[in-house]
Amino acid sequence: MKRAIALFATLSIGALLFYASRFWFLDLWGRPGLFGWSELPPGGGLLGRWLRGTLASPFELLIWAIGAFLILGGVEALIARAKGPRD
């Protein structure tokens, strides 16, 4: 059961990271945004919107990749800590 929960958490976080990237291609909800929030557009690309107009804008993909590795690495560390020591 713990393995299923860990897998679900990892897949959910991966989907959120994919939505924040420029590679999101699904339009699963309407134009006003998810739950009516304009901050969550159907086209994804949140990181590009956040960095638009800044000096970091050309490095969007690099920032996304580093952030994704850090977040997924942190999730892996939390799951390993929750499982306890191996026998």
Secondary structure, 3 states (H helix, E strand, C coil): CHHHHHHHHHHHHHHHHHHHCCCCCCCCCCCCCHHHCCCCCCCCCHHHHHHCCCCCHHHHHHHHHHHHHHHHHHHHHHHHHHHCCCC
